[in-house]
Amino acid sequence: MSTLQDTIAKKFFDSLKEIKEVEPHVVAQLQALLDAGGKPKVDDLVKIFTSPPDQEAK
């Protein structure tokens, strides 16, 4: 059984994937960052949204 947080996150990422302006690599990296747990750092978010599609944020 999934938690309320999991349900909300799934709906958020499903909606985000439907937006043409958001690159698929951004969605995947953002999902990986949030799945890792903890509080995301601003620097990590900046890397995700500013990196070219062929680079992975770390």
N, C-alpha and C positions, 0 to 999 in steps of 0.2 A: 504494500500500500504506500502510495507516495504522500509526502507531506504537502501542506498548503503552499509552502515555499517552492517546492519542486513543481507543483501545478502552475503556479504563477510564472516561474522561470520558463517553463516549457511554452506557455502561451506567449510570453514576451518574445522568446527566440523564434517561434513560429511566425509571429507578426513581423518581426524584424527581417526575416528572410524574404518576406513578400515585398519589401520596399526596394524599388529598383536602384535608388541612389546609394544604398548600403551594399558594399561589395561582400560577396560570400566569404572571402578570407577574413574580413573584419568580424563577421558574425561568429565564425568558427573560433577565432582567437579570443574573442570576448567570452564566448561560452566556456572555453577551456580555462580562462582566467577565473571566472566565477565558480566553475566546478572544482577548482583547486581548493576552494574554501578560504576563509579569512577575509580580510577587508582589502579590496583592490587598492593599489597605490596609484596616485595620480600619474606618475611617470610611466607606469605600465599601460594605462589607458591612452596616454598621449602617443606612445609607441604603436599601439594597435591602430589608432585612427590616422596616424601620419605615415606609417610604413608602406612601401610599395607592395603590391600583391605577392611578389615572389619572396619576400622576407617574412620571417616569423618573429613575432614579438617574444621577448624572453623576460 
